[in-house]
Amino acid sequence: MSQPTSRATAVPRGTFWQSFGPGLVWAGTAIGISHLVQATRAGASLGLGLSGVILLALIFKYPFFEYGPRYASATGMSLIEGYRRVGRWALWLYMGIIFVIAVITQAAIVLFTAFLFLYAFGLDWSTTAGGAFLYAICGGLLWYGRYRALDIAIKVMLVALALSTLFAAFIVLPRVDFSTFSLGWPAAGTVSFGFLLALMGWMPSDIAASVYNSLWTLAKDRTSGVKATVGIARLDFIVAYAGTAILVFAFLILGTAVMYGSGMTFSGEGPVFVTQLVELYTATIGEWIRPIILILALTTMFSTTFTIVDAFPRVIDRGLTLMRVDDPELTRDRPAGRIYWVAFLILGAGLLLLLEFFQGPLTTMVDVATGLAFLTGPILAYLNLRAVTSPDMPEEARPGRAMRIFSWVGILLLGAIALAFIVAQIPGMV
């Protein structure tokens, strides 16, 4: 096996703007259901009372997301190769998690996006037809432009999203009850443990997205012709992470201002939830806000749909390829191949079947998907830490002692919360 080399010194350095983008693509994945649905529901139920829970997730999950671009820029390989270098068991464990969460994650995201799409355009289609249409649009854009199309589209959508979200939050700010603000854990009985787990599961995203980000970092290198240094890749991600944190509190403010104390709660039914979300803004602020809220919601969810539709096939393509080789070096700089499109079609078929036969409320599917993300999070966090501290990682690019300690604290904390939830469910199972 070849000796690890730091790309920061082994290849020509590019500028920040030449390498800017993978972090925003990751943000496109993060800013979706966690913001528009979960943060808004949190604001509606407890006002700003869940601010501490959200901050807890944002702070302690940060290192594991940052390890994605760090590993890719330092080694020229994705975290999937990193798992394979840790051991075959790590790769198999990761792929097992992906196969469990892929379809239900896509279904939760596409289902809500389809509800929004049909509502915004007044279409009398089934949600399955709406989901199929959106999936086909994403597939067409990816087929035509590959990563470049993803990169450009996400930058445009996130600019529109950020402007419309911050504008709406600024308008409703005077209506916010700031006395509800709390940095502590909510008192027992005020909100269910299941919702807290679901809120943190995709806050700001599933830790599995760190792997997607490592692949997008490499894809950006190939399309731009410039190799990002570790410092530039980390800065790109930090900018994106800060943006997602600001926007989640903007959505929390919107939910608080519009719903908290109104005596109303969000329906679990998708069409009703979407109608409530839009109509309550217009009733509170004015009819003129309707197009802004629709742009905000559609941009949020389509950017998430677009990125996640690309992410799972990309991960499966790389993972299955690695399972067939003995040396991870053989997949270095490998673009997505035929397996990507086979996985795209199979996942699409599974998605449409689930949409066709799923009869439960939207919030149930969302909470299941986000809950699974939290329960598997400590495992993925541990694998990420193992990858970036392995001998294959250039020493100067490895996280420092303080970062490693902080990572272990995060793993233990997330693991303890997940274990507490599992223990809490045992009485209902017996």
N, C-alpha and C positions, 0 to 999 in steps of 0.2 A: 504494500500500500504506500502511496506517495506521502511524503512529509507534508503536514499542513503548512500552508503559506497564507499570509495576510494579503487580501486583495487591496487593502489600503496602500500597500507599498509595492505589490507585484504587478499592478496594472496602472495605466494612466488615470490620473484623477480627473473627474468631471466636476462641473459646478453643481450647486444645489438645484438650480432650475432645470438643468439637463436631466437630473435624476428624480425630480419632483413628480410624485404621482401614486406610487404604490400605497403610501399611507392614506391617501384620499380614497383609493379603491377599497381599502380596509374600512375606512369610515363609512363608505357607502353600504357596506355590509352591516356595520354596527348601528347606524342611524336608521332604525326601522321600527320593528315591533317593540323593541326595548324602550324607544322614545315615544312614539306616537300612541301606542296602546298601553304599555306597562307604566310608564312615567305619568301619563295622563290619568290612568286609573288610580295611581298612587296619590296624585294631587286631589282627585275627586273624593277619595275615601278619608284621607287624613291631612289634607292640606299640604303644608311643608313638613309634616311630622315624620316623613320617611327620608328626609334629606340625609340623615346620618347613615342609614342603610345603604343609600345610593353611593355616598362618599366612601363607605367601607369597601364596596365592590370595586369602585373606580381606583382606589388607592392600592388595594392588596392584589388585584388582578393585573395591574400595570406591567410588572416585570415580565410576566409570561407572554404577553402580547409583544413586548419590545424585543424579546429573544428571537422572534421570527425574522425580522429584517436584520438584526445583529448577526445571526448565524449565516444567513444567505450572503450578506455583503462581505463577511469575513472568510467564508470558505468557498463561495461560488456554487454552493449546493443548497437545497431546500432542507427544512427541518425533517422531512420524511427520510432523506439520506442520513440526517443526524440520528434519527431513531434507529435506522438500520445499523449504523455504526455502534450504537449502544448495545445492540443485539437483535437477533431476529425476533425474539419475544416482544421487544418494544414495538417493532413494526407491525407484527400481527395484532398486538393489543390495540394499537392506534387504528388499524384498518377495521378491526372488529367494532370499535366505537363508531367509526364513520358509517359502516353499513347499518348500524342500529339507528343512528340519528338522521341519516341523509334524507330519506323520503318524508318523514314526519316534519323535519325542519323546513324543507321546501314546501310542503303542503300548508303549514301554518302561515308562511310568508305569502305564498301565491294566493291562498284563500282570501286573506284580508285584502291583498292588492286587487284581486278580482272584484270583491265587493265595492271597493272604492272606485274602480274603473267603471263598473256598470252603473253605479250611482251618479258619477260625474257626467257621464254621457247619456244617461237616461235610457240605457239599453235593457231590453227585456229578455236577456239571455240567461241560461243557467250558469251557476258558478263554475261548473266543469268547462263549459264553452268559453267563458271568460278567462279561466286559467289556461286553457289550451291556446287561446289567442295570444296571451301575454308570453307564454313559454315559447311560442313560435317566433314572436317578435325578437325576444332575447336571442334565440338560436340563430335567426337570420343576421342580426347585428354581429354576433360572435363569428359566424361563418364568413361574413364579408370582411370584417376588420380585425378579427382575433383580438389580441391584447390592446392594440392601438385604439380600436373602437371602444373597448371598455374604458380605457384611460381617458379618452376625450369626453365620452358621454358622461362619465361620473363627475368630472370636473365641472361641466356645465350644470348638471343637475344639483350638485352640492352647493354651488353658488346661489342658485335659485332657492334652494331649501334654506340655507343659512339666512339669506335676506328676508324671506317671507316669515320664517319662524321668529327671528329676533324682532321684526317689525310688529308681529301679532303680540308677542310677549310684552313689548314695550307699551302697547296700547292698553293692555289689561292690567298692567302693574298696579294702578291705583286701586283696583278691586281685590287685591291679594290680602288675605288675613295673615300678616307676618307673625302674629302671636302664636301660630301653630308650629313655627320653626323649631326643630329639635335635631340634635346631633346624636341622641341616644337611641338605644334599641327600643322599639315600641312596647308599651305595656301589654301584658298578656290579655287576650280577648279583644284588643282593638283591631287586629287584622290577623288573618289566618297565617300559620307557618307556611302553608303551601304557597300562598301568594308571595310571601317574603322570599322564598326560595326561587320562585319563578321570576320575581323582579330582579334578583341578583344574578340569575342564570345567564341572562343576555344583557347584563349591565356592565360595560357598554355592549358587549358581544360575548358569544361563546368562545372559550379559550381555544377551541379548535380553529378559530379564524387566524390564529398566529401562524399556522401552517400555510393557510391560503396566502397570507401576506408574504411569507418567504418565497413562495412560488411567483407571486406578482412582482416581487423585487427582482428576481432573475429574469422574468419576462420583460420588465422595463429595461433592464440592461441590454437584452438582445435587440429590442426595437429601437432604442436610442443610440446603440453603439458605444455607450459610455458605461463603465463599471463604477457603480456607486461605492464610495468608501464607507467604512463602518460609521464614521461620524456623520456623514451626509444621510445615510440610510436611517440612522437613529433620529436625526433632526427632522427628517421627513415624517417619521412616525409620531414624534412628539407633537408636532404641529397638528397632525390629524387627531391625535388623542385628546389634546386640549380642546379642539373644536367640538368633538363629540361630547365632552364633559360639559361645556358651556351650553350646548343645545339640549342636553337631557334636562338641565335645570330650567331652560326656557319652556320645555314641554311640561315640566312639573308645575311651573307658574301658571301656564295656560289651564291645566286641569284644575288647579286650586281656584283660580279666578272664576272660572266658568261653572264648575260643578260643586265645589266644597261648600257645605252649608245650605245647599239648595233643596235638600230633602230628596233629591233624585239620585239614582245610581245608573251606571252604564249597564245596558242589557248584554247578556252573553251571546245573543243572536247577531250574527254578522251584519245583515242588512240594517237591523235596528241600531246596532252600535254605530255604524257609519253615519246613519241619519242623525242620531243623537249628537254625535261629535260635531257635525257641520251645523245643524240647526241650533244647537246651544250657543255656538259662537255668534251666529247671526242674530239670535234673540238677545244676547248680552251686549254685543257691540254694534250691530246694525247689519242690514242686508248687504251693504257695500263690501263687507268683509268676506262674503261667500266665495268669490273667485280666489281670494288670497288663501283661504283655508283649503280650498280644493287643490290649488297648486302645491301648497305645503304638503298636504297628505299624499297626493299622487307622486310628487317628486321623492318624498321620503321612501315610500314603499316600492316604487319602481326601481330606484337605485339599489335598494336592498335585494329585490328580486333579480335584477340584472347581475349583481355580483355573486349571489349565492348560486344562481344557475350555472355560472362559469366555475365556481369554486369546487363543488363536489366532483364533477367530471375530471377536473384538473388534478385533484388529489388522488382520485381512484386510478387515473392513468399513470401517475408517477408511482403510486404504491404498488400496483400490480406488476409494473415493470421491474421494480426493485426486488420483488419476491422471486423473480426468475433469474437474477444475476447474483454472483457471489461478491462482487466488488462494487460498492456504491459509486466509485469514480466513473463507472461506465455510463451512468445516467447524468453526469455533469453537463450542464448547458443543453440538455435535451428538451426540445419544444414538445408541447402536447401532440400526441399522435392519434392513430386510429382508435385506440382504446377510449380516448376522450369522447369521441362522437358516439361510440357504442354505449358508454356509460350515460351520456347525455340522453340518448333515446330510451334506455332502460329506466333511468330515473324519471324521465318524463312520463312514461307509461305508468309507472308505479304511482306517481303524483296524481295523474288523472283518475286512476282507479280509486285512490283514497278520497279524492274530492267527490267522486260520483257516489260513493257508498257511505261516506261519513255523514251521520245524522245528528251529531251532538252540536252544542253551541261553539261558536268561534273561540271564546275565551278558554274553553276546555282544551282545545287543540293547542292553543298558544301556551297555556300553563303546563301542559304535558311536555311540549318541546323545550320550553325554557327550563322546566324542572329537570329534565334529562341532562340539559347542558350543565346545570350546576352540579349534579351528582357525578358527572364524568369529569368536571373541571379539575379537581385535585389530582386525578391521574394524569391528565394532559399537562398540568403544571409541573408535575414531577418529571415527566419525560422531557419537557422543554429545558428544565434546569440541568438534567443529566446531559443533554446534547451540548449546551453551551459551556459546560465545565469539563467536557471530555478532552482527552489528549489530542483529539483530532482538531480541536478548535485552537487557532493561534493564541498563544498565551496573552498577547497584548490586547486581544479582542474579548477575552473572557470577562464576565462581570467581576467586580471587585469584591472584597470580603464583606463589606456592608450590604451590597446588593444581594449576595448569596444568603446572608443571614435573613435579610428582609424577605427573600423568596421562600425560605423555609418557614418563616412565621406565617406567610400567606398560605402556603400549602397546609400547614397545621390548622389554621383558622378556618379555611374553606372546608377542609376535611371534617373538622369538628362540627360545623354547622350542618353539613350533609349527613353525618352520622346521627346527630340529634334529630334530624327530620326522619331518618329511617327508623330510629327507636320509637319516635312518636307515632309512627304508623303501625307498629306491631300490635297494639291492643285491638285495632280494627281488623286485623287479619286473622285473629284467633277466636 
